[in-house]
Amino acid sequence: MQSSFAICLASTATVFDLFSGNSISLWQLFQGNNFTWDNSAGCSLFASLCATGFAMAFLLSFVVERAKKCLDFIATYHFF
């Protein structure tokens, strides 16, 4: 789940950067000051994070078959 989260986030960030006209760089995912509302690059990062969240929620329902384990999986790939 962690690797699919990272791949999905990097892919959607690339797509949103292409559509918004920003420079494509994976380094933007690792700098905290890039996640801002002040410019289009920050807004595209926010949109890619939201899109990744929806994709991972869909994928999580297939990987984890019990609702009791969902919180554990979500905490694992967000915090560790």
C-alpha positions in Angstrom: 0.0 0.0 0.0 2.8 2.4 0.8 4.5 1.9 -2.6 1.2 2.2 -4.5 0.5 5.4 -2.6 3.9 6.9 -3.5 3.6 5.8 -7.2 0.0 7.2 -7.4 1.0 10.5 -5.8 4.0 10.9 -8.1 2.0 10.1 -11.1 -0.9 12.4 -10.3 1.5 15.2 -9.4 3.2 14.8 -12.8 -0.2 14.9 -14.6 -1.4 17.9 -12.7 1.9 19.7 -13.3 1.6 19.0 -17.0 -1.9 20.4 -17.2 -1.1 23.5 -15.1 2.1 24.3 -17.0 4.4 23.9 -14.0 7.8 22.3 -14.2 7.8 18.6 -13.5 9.8 17.6 -10.5 9.5 14.9 -7.9 11.5 17.1 -5.5 8.4 19.2 -4.9 6.8 16.2 -3.0 9.6 16.2 -0.4 9.6 20.0 0.4 7.0 21.1 2.9 6.9 24.7 1.8 5.7 23.6 -1.7 2.3 22.6 -0.3 0.7 26.1 -0.3 -2.3 27.9 -1.8 -0.2 30.9 -3.0 0.8 29.5 -6.4 -0.5 27.1 -9.0 2.2 24.5 -8.2 0.9 24.3 -4.6 -2.7 24.0 -5.8 -1.7 21.2 -8.2 0.0 19.4 -5.4 -3.1 19.7 -3.3 -5.3 18.4 -6.2 -2.9 15.5 -6.7 -3.0 14.6 -3.0 -6.9 14.6 -3.1 -6.9 12.5 -6.3 -4.5 10.1 -4.7 -6.7 9.9 -1.6 -9.7 8.9 -3.7 -7.7 6.3 -5.7 -6.2 4.8 -2.5 -9.7 4.6 -0.9 -10.9 2.6 -3.9 -7.8 0.4 -3.8 -8.0 -0.1 -0.1 -11.4 -1.6 -0.3 -10.1 -4.4 -2.5 -6.8 -5.0 -0.5 -8.3 -4.9 2.9 -11.5 -7.0 3.1 -12.4 -6.0 6.6 -13.4 -2.6 7.8 -11.6 -3.1 11.1 -8.2 -3.2 9.4 -8.7 -0.1 7.2 -7.6 2.4 9.9 -4.4 0.4 10.5 -3.5 0.4 6.8 -4.3 4.1 6.5 -2.2 5.0 9.5 0.7 2.9 8.2 1.0 4.6 4.8 0.5 8.1 6.1 2.6 8.1 9.1 5.3 5.4 8.5 
